[in-house]
Each structure stands twice: as structure tokens, then as C-alpha cells.
């Protein structure tokens, strides 16, 4: 089962679904608010997305599937697996989000300036403080986004017992390499693999390498 990233959809795994369907039953759903899924009626939290995935698994009789999760999908997988080891069998986290980011001096100054200006400046004048992706979201998706990124999952890593493969692109700017190392150090039964010449979507940048490594991991004996 593939869990896509934010502002993405199940089709982002096209290179993977075509490869793995030769040996596995493959599922790559569009999560609520993305792809062909309906817009959400209220601002989803991370727990709401976990419930959505659990309902999808129940509907398709997926008892304990292997899960490959990218970016935001990794947030879902980390929290769900930490709370219930039967959420999945083996876990692959690629470009995984959810680790508390480092605060650089530039970010700290920007945040301080924003907090100073916010009470006195109209919202339209503060647009430069927000990313283009955030500004493009609907109001309900903006509220959902704030709920999701405000939840850091570092403390959940120690509770994951499942065999886990962490794959990151060396040039990933969205979820930098230090996050991959924290995942690897925090999850007991994990292995880290770093792809040179690949970024946040390393499974698209290096599809053959990614597919073969994940296949070996899923089929290997412990």
C-alpha cells in the first residue's frame, strides 16, 4: 500500500505500482482532499487521516499490508504504526516528514518579524511570509495543513517495532538528510539508504534503484 505526500496523489507512485503489481496486490489511494478524492468537509488532523487509511484498509480487506509512505504519507505511517504495530507489516519511509525541523537564524528572524507585524498589518500584506503552495490551498485545507505540520512525531519513533527501510535523496530540500538520520536513529529495526542525485521524490528520480531495493526489503527473511 502506497501513501502519497501532501499536494500529491496515488499516481505519483506510477513507477512503483507498475513494477510491484507483478508480485504484489497493490493499492495507492488518493487521500482526502487530494487527487480524485472529494474535498474534505472539515479540517482534517493527522488522526483523521489515520482513520481514513484504516477505513480504506478495512474496505479492501487489508489486514497488515506492507506500506511505502512518502513525505506527508510518512507522518500517517509513523504515528499509526507507533500506536499499533499491526497497522502495517514492513514499512518504507521515503522523504518522510514529521521530524521537528531545525530552526535556522533566518527562519527565527522571519518568524519573529511575522509575529511582530501580525497584530498591526492586514493579512494581504503578509502574503510574502507564506509559501505559494500554502496560499493556493482552500480555507479548510489551510486549517488542516496547520494542524498537520504543527504535530512533531519524534517521540513516536521509539515505539515503532516494525522492520523499516528509510530511503532519502541526498539533495532533498523539503525533508533534509538530517531528518533521515533521526528516523534511522529513532526507529530500532531500521536501515537508512541515501540516493545521490535524487531529491524529495527519490522514487521518481531513481525509480529502478528504489524499486529493486524496496522489493528486496519486502521479500527478505528476518
C-alpha positions as CSV (number, residue, x, y, z in Angstrom):
1,X,0.0,0.0,0.0
2,X,1.4,3.4,-1.0
3,X,0.7,6.6,0.9
4,X,1.4,9.8,-1.1
5,X,2.7,13.2,0.0
6,X,0.9,16.5,0.5
7,X,-0.4,18.1,-2.6
8,X,0.2,14.8,-4.4
9,X,-1.8,11.7,-5.1
10,X,-1.6,8.0,-5.6
11,X,-0.5,8.4,-9.2
12,X,2.8,9.8,-8.0
13,X,3.8,6.2,-7.5
14,X,3.2,5.1,-11.1
15,X,6.7,3.8,-11.5
16,X,6.2,1.7,-8.4
17,X,2.7,0.4,-8.9
18,X,3.5,-0.9,-12.4
19,X,6.6,-2.7,-11.0
20,X,5.2,-4.2,-7.8
21,X,1.9,-5.4,-9.2
22,X,3.8,-8.2,-10.9
23,X,4.3,-9.8,-7.5
24,X,2.0,-8.0,-5.0
25,X,-1.5,-6.8,-4.8
26,X,-1.0,-3.0,-5.0
27,X,-3.1,-0.1,-3.6
28,X,-2.3,3.6,-4.0
29,X,-5.3,5.6,-2.8
30,X,-5.9,9.3,-3.1
31,X,-6.2,10.7,0.4
32,X,-9.0,13.1,1.3
33,X,-8.6,16.5,-0.4
34,X,-6.1,15.2,-3.0
35,X,-6.2,13.7,-6.4
36,X,-9.7,12.4,-7.3
37,X,-10.8,12.2,-3.7
38,X,-13.6,14.6,-2.6
39,X,-12.7,17.8,-0.8
40,X,-12.9,17.5,3.0
41,X,-16.0,18.7,4.9
42,X,-13.8,19.9,7.8
43,X,-10.1,20.5,8.6
44,X,-8.6,17.0,8.9
45,X,-6.0,16.4,11.6
46,X,-3.3,13.7,11.3
47,X,-5.6,11.3,13.3
48,X,-8.4,11.9,10.8
49,X,-6.1,10.8,8.0
50,X,-5.1,7.7,10.1
51,X,-8.8,6.8,10.5
52,X,-9.3,7.3,6.7
53,X,-6.5,4.9,5.9
54,X,-7.8,2.4,8.5
55,X,-11.3,2.6,6.8
56,X,-9.7,2.0,3.4
57,X,-7.8,-1.0,4.7
58,X,-11.0,-2.5,6.2
59,X,-12.9,-1.8,2.9
60,X,-10.3,-3.6,0.9
61,X,-9.6,-6.4,3.4
62,X,-6.0,-5.3,4.0
63,X,-5.2,-6.8,7.4
64,X,-1.5,-5.9,7.8
65,X,-0.1,-4.7,4.5
66,X,3.4,-3.5,3.7
67,X,3.4,0.3,3.5
68,X,5.5,2.6,1.4
69,X,5.0,6.2,2.5
70,X,6.2,9.4,1.1
71,X,6.5,12.8,2.9
72,X,3.1,13.5,4.5
73,X,2.2,9.9,4.0
74,X,5.1,9.1,6.3
75,X,3.5,11.2,9.0
76,X,0.5,9.0,8.9
77,X,2.5,5.8,8.9
78,X,4.8,6.8,11.8
79,X,2.0,7.8,14.2
80,X,-0.3,4.9,13.2
81,X,2.5,2.2,13.4
82,X,3.8,3.6,16.7
83,X,0.3,3.3,18.2
84,X,-0.5,-0.1,16.6
85,X,2.3,-2.4,15.2
86,X,-0.4,-4.2,13.2
87,X,-1.1,-1.1,11.2
88,X,1.4,-2.5,8.7
89,X,3.9,-5.3,8.2
90,X,7.1,-3.8,6.8
91,X,7.4,-0.1,6.5
92,X,9.3,2.1,3.9
93,X,9.6,5.8,4.7
94,X,10.9,8.0,1.8
95,X,11.3,11.7,2.1
96,X,9.4,11.3,5.3
97,X,8.0,14.4,7.0
98,X,7.1,14.7,10.7
99,X,10.5,15.3,12.3
100,X,10.9,18.6,14.1
101,X,12.9,20.9,11.8
102,X,16.0,22.7,12.8
103,X,15.4,26.4,13.4
104,X,18.0,28.4,11.5
105,X,18.7,32.1,12.3
106,X,17.0,33.2,9.1
107,X,13.8,31.2,10.0
108,X,13.9,32.5,13.5
109,X,14.2,36.1,12.4
110,X,11.4,35.7,9.8
111,X,9.1,34.1,12.4
112,X,9.8,36.9,14.9
113,X,9.1,39.6,12.3
114,X,5.9,37.9,11.4
115,X,4.7,37.7,15.0
116,X,5.5,41.4,15.5
117,X,3.7,42.5,12.3
118,X,0.7,40.2,12.5
119,X,-1.4,42.3,15.0
120,X,-0.9,45.5,13.1
121,X,-0.7,44.6,9.4
122,X,-3.6,43.4,7.2
123,X,-3.4,39.7,6.2
124,X,-2.9,40.6,2.5
125,X,0.3,42.5,3.3
126,X,1.8,39.4,5.0
127,X,1.5,37.1,1.9
128,X,5.2,37.0,1.4
129,X,5.6,35.2,4.7
130,X,3.7,32.2,3.3
131,X,4.7,29.6,0.7
132,X,2.9,29.6,-2.7
133,X,1.6,26.1,-2.0
134,X,0.0,27.3,1.2
135,X,-1.6,30.3,-0.4
136,X,-3.1,28.1,-3.1
137,X,-5.0,25.9,-0.6
138,X,-8.7,26.3,0.1
139,X,-9.6,27.7,3.6
140,X,-10.4,24.3,5.0
141,X,-7.2,22.8,3.6
142,X,-5.2,25.7,5.1
143,X,-6.6,24.8,8.6
144,X,-5.8,21.1,8.0
145,X,-2.3,21.9,6.9
146,X,-1.6,23.9,10.1
147,X,-2.9,21.1,12.3
148,X,-0.7,18.6,10.5
149,X,2.6,20.5,10.4
150,X,2.1,21.6,14.0
151,X,2.4,18.0,15.2
152,X,6.0,16.7,15.5
153,X,6.4,12.9,15.7
154,X,10.0,12.5,17.1
155,X,8.7,10.9,20.3
156,X,6.8,8.2,18.4
157,X,9.8,6.7,16.7
158,X,10.9,4.7,19.7
159,X,7.6,2.9,19.7
160,X,7.9,1.5,16.2
161,X,8.9,-2.1,16.3
162,X,8.3,-3.0,12.6
163,X,11.2,-3.6,10.2
164,X,11.7,-0.2,8.5
165,X,13.6,1.0,5.5
166,X,14.3,4.7,5.3
167,X,15.2,6.0,1.8
168,X,16.0,9.6,1.2
169,X,17.5,11.6,-1.7
170,X,20.8,13.3,-0.8
171,X,19.6,16.5,-2.4
172,X,16.2,16.6,-0.7
173,X,15.4,20.2,0.3
174,X,11.9,19.6,1.7
175,X,12.9,16.9,4.2
176,X,16.7,17.3,4.6
177,X,19.1,14.4,5.3
178,X,19.3,15.1,9.0
179,X,15.7,14.1,9.2
180,X,16.5,10.7,7.6
181,X,19.3,10.2,10.2
182,X,16.9,11.0,13.1
183,X,14.4,8.5,11.7
184,X,17.1,5.8,11.4
185,X,18.4,6.5,14.9
186,X,15.0,6.6,16.5
187,X,13.4,3.5,14.9
188,X,15.1,0.4,16.3
189,X,14.7,-2.0,13.4
190,X,15.6,0.4,10.6
191,X,18.0,0.8,7.8
192,X,19.0,4.0,6.0
193,X,19.7,4.3,2.3
194,X,20.7,7.6,0.7
195,X,20.5,8.2,-3.1
196,X,22.9,10.5,-4.7
197,X,21.5,12.7,-7.4
198,X,18.0,12.5,-6.0
199,X,15.7,14.9,-4.2
200,X,12.5,14.8,-2.3
201,X,10.9,12.4,-4.9
202,X,13.7,10.0,-5.0
203,X,11.4,7.2,-6.0
204,X,10.8,9.2,-9.2
205,X,14.4,10.4,-9.6
206,X,15.8,6.9,-9.2
207,X,12.8,4.5,-9.9
208,X,14.8,1.4,-10.8
209,X,17.1,1.6,-7.8
210,X,14.2,2.4,-5.5
211,X,12.0,-0.4,-6.7
212,X,14.7,-3.1,-6.6
213,X,15.8,-2.1,-3.1
214,X,12.2,-2.0,-1.7
215,X,11.4,-5.3,-3.4
216,X,14.5,-6.9,-1.8
217,X,13.5,-5.5,1.6
218,X,9.9,-6.6,1.4
219,X,10.8,-10.2,0.3
220,X,13.8,-10.7,2.6
221,X,13.7,-13.1,5.5
222,X,14.4,-11.8,9.0
